[in-house]
Amino acid sequence: VPYLAHATMEPMNATARLKDGVLDIWCGNQAPTLVRQLCANAVGIEQDKVSVHTTFMGGGFGRRVEVDYALCAALMAKETAGRPIKVIWTREE
């Protein structure tokens, strides 16, 4: 059997807002502690200033252990002056 890529029902997506030094991030994930740690490091704040709101839809099947889509949203939120940013990747991405 050839290797098959993980195919979640919902595309990779995250919403993030960095306001007053506090990062809120909403995303489906399988490792919220890892999301908190990596996103805090990426935007240069302490982990206790990050709130991860895990959404329970779309399935993970192991793909949501990787938090690249959440990092993308966090880094973009850093540039938007307190406005929320939503990132949705296509299936091809």
Buried (B, 14 or more C-beta within 10 A) or exposed (E): EEEEEEEBEEEBBBBBBBEEEEBBBBBBBBBBEBBBBBBBBBBEBEEEBBEBEBEEEBBBEEBBEBBEBBBBBBBBBBEEEEEBBEBEEEEEE
